[in-house]
Amino acid sequence: MTDQFDKVAIITGAARGIGLSVAQRFLAEGYHVVMLDNNQATLEQAVSAMTASNRVLKMVCDVSDQQQVQQSVAEVIDNLGRIDALVNNAGIADFKPVTETSFALWSDILATNLNGPFLCSQACVPQMRRQGSGAIVNVTSISGLRASTLRSAYGTSKAALAHLTRQFAAELGEDGIRVNAVAPGPIDTAMAKKVHSDEIRADYHAAMPLNRYGREEEVANAIYFLCSDESSFITGQELSVDGGFDSTGIGLTSLRADAGR
């Protein structure tokens, strides 16, 4: 059985936000962590601030580029010898109305959000098969579970990624490889703080039983769980980490008003 301190996790989009929090969680659990990101400056800054950086391998990689992905994964195997977990977190978003979403923008979003996880997973599977084990977690979104305005490209990419998760799970289970997804809801990332107005935040609060935004580490905890032996009989699933947003329909605002009387 592989010792925890010999295990290797690859996290894409790892220089900031949820990806960085995931990298920190795996480090805290004793993994060797491979941090992939396409922004070299941000990646360098993130790694320099981390503890246990001797167990971090940083790589500049555009996950939508097949050659870069294959080279990066080959380097991981050469340096660390195995891949126990892959977290496909890298993603981009640009919210525009359907009629203002250019084909170039559509293509860019799907290239990173859908092609990237496909390429990274496909590159890691042969090594996981050799080991007879491995876990892949794709970071989807509540935007892939519920349609909303301005997200025709982003929401579609995440919905497709959820189905890709099930496809991989169906084909790789007998190889000992589990594939799951985590769908974050509104999370207090730097991006959300920048683009979510007070009105948008109030709308989200009104629609969530937990009545707050999530924290990056709460998403990281769910991702780590699905990569760990604690979830050894779970595959092909999408776990919403969203404060109850996806589970709940109308009525919360009225319920809260009644309770306050």
Disulfide bonds with the S-S distance in Angstrom:
none
